[in-house]
Amino acid sequence: MTTPDLGPNAGQHDEIARGERFYQQLLDDETRPVPVSLRATSVGHTEPVTIAPARYFDQEFHRLEVERVWGRTWQMACREEQIPEVGDSLVYEIADWSLIVVRTAPDEIRAYHNSCLHRGTQLRTKPGRVTGFRCPYHGFSWNLDGSLREIPCVWDFPQVDEAEFGLPEAQVGTWGGFVFVNVDPRAAPLEAYLEDLPWHFTPWPLEERYLTAHIVRTMPCNWKVALEAFIEAYHTMAVHPQLLPTAADSLSEYDVYGPHVSRMITAVGISSEHLDRRLDDVEIIRAMLGSKDAEVTVEPGSSARKVLGERVRQSLRRRTGRDYAEVTDAELLDGIEYFLFPNFMPWAGFLTSFAYRFRPDGHDPDACVIDIMVLEPVPADGPRPPAPATRYIGPDESWADAPELGVFGRVFNQDGSTFRRVQRGLRASVRPSTTLARYQESRIRHFHATLDDYLARTD
């Protein structure tokens, strides 16, 4: 395969679309049918967006986000397999909201506001299987379906209509094996909020994956600082130099769709144009294998991508018992990452994939909580493996201390090493706004444009 020539003399418009043209030409070289969703390109959000540094630390700005974003948007709460049996529950928290997400029937999941209707005590503080909910303070209790079970000394509460004293609920929806919640009772259904995301994932159904790890860590930066590091590949050259031999970082494709959905695709098996020289196919394969001395054969007419794709194809077949003969190399190799506003990032494709979630840490604009979920294809035979317990990484630990993340622990550590400096630098800035690349940071532009739309809503 010949790498397309997309040099600096292509013209301004072509420069903006160079990542798109590069990746689409890679798809032209595929010998298997390319999924329609990979052909669904949309030039990045290149319109100007003013992003003042104060957006990342101002307490009033945080208050508006809580009121008009977190109080109105659909948010991923958990995987369905984390609450597989009737009575299984966990607590999802964002700002002041606390929800008990519980399976109330084999095909029903509800989310109750986690506050006793007597004097407000939290009903649950940890995950677990329950048959109902009992306040630890005065013993008020409710059934699994949210209906009132008991009021101690009920004679002393003549004002309470027991039939109307059920636990208040948030909206719940499911997609791709994920459970979503929305505390706004007037919000449109999840199906409308997802926009084109479901049909994009038709070739890679996330419900056919299972959770192998769920890692949670608090980081010293605003939630948007952390999120933005994962929706552009522009930082790869400086932060992840070990990836340059095998990833076309500056030629990533960026697509924006409706206000809630965007995508980034980074080709793997091609060396970065930031290197002093492009590596040949044998060098790329050896770099991917992590061995400079590995025996590698690249037949005439083949390429590093084809060789690596076939290796992954056979590995997946052995691991899962499924047939990947008609799956493209792109779906097996490339980093295909989607974003659903405000804070959910699921990966597409067939290899081990991730799902990220970013939230403010309570009401501290200088701290956030990051969730990393690792998803594997469900084997063709045998039961779905049970979900593992969530691992919480302490302040003296690193992502690399979670062996479930494998080599990606180092990558996440590299990202995290910049967060405190970015947060501190934003506070020190005397500029009225940050400066964004037109294309490579177009998803950040798109994200803030949608954020602005929500902040402007007063209804």
Helices and strands as residue ranges (DSSP letters): H 12-16, H 18-28, G 36-39, G 53-56, H 59-65, I 66-70, E 75-79, G 80-82, E 88-94, E 97-105, E 108-113, E 128-129, E 132-134, E 141-143, E 148-150, G 154-156, G 162-164, E 169-175, E 178-182, H 190-193, H 197-200, G 206-208, E 209-219, H 223-228, H 236-239, G 241-243, G 249-251, E 253-256, E 261-266, H 281-289, H 304-320, H 329-333, E 335-340, E 344-348, E 353-361, E 364-377, E 391-393, G 399-401, G 403-405, H 408-428, H 442-455
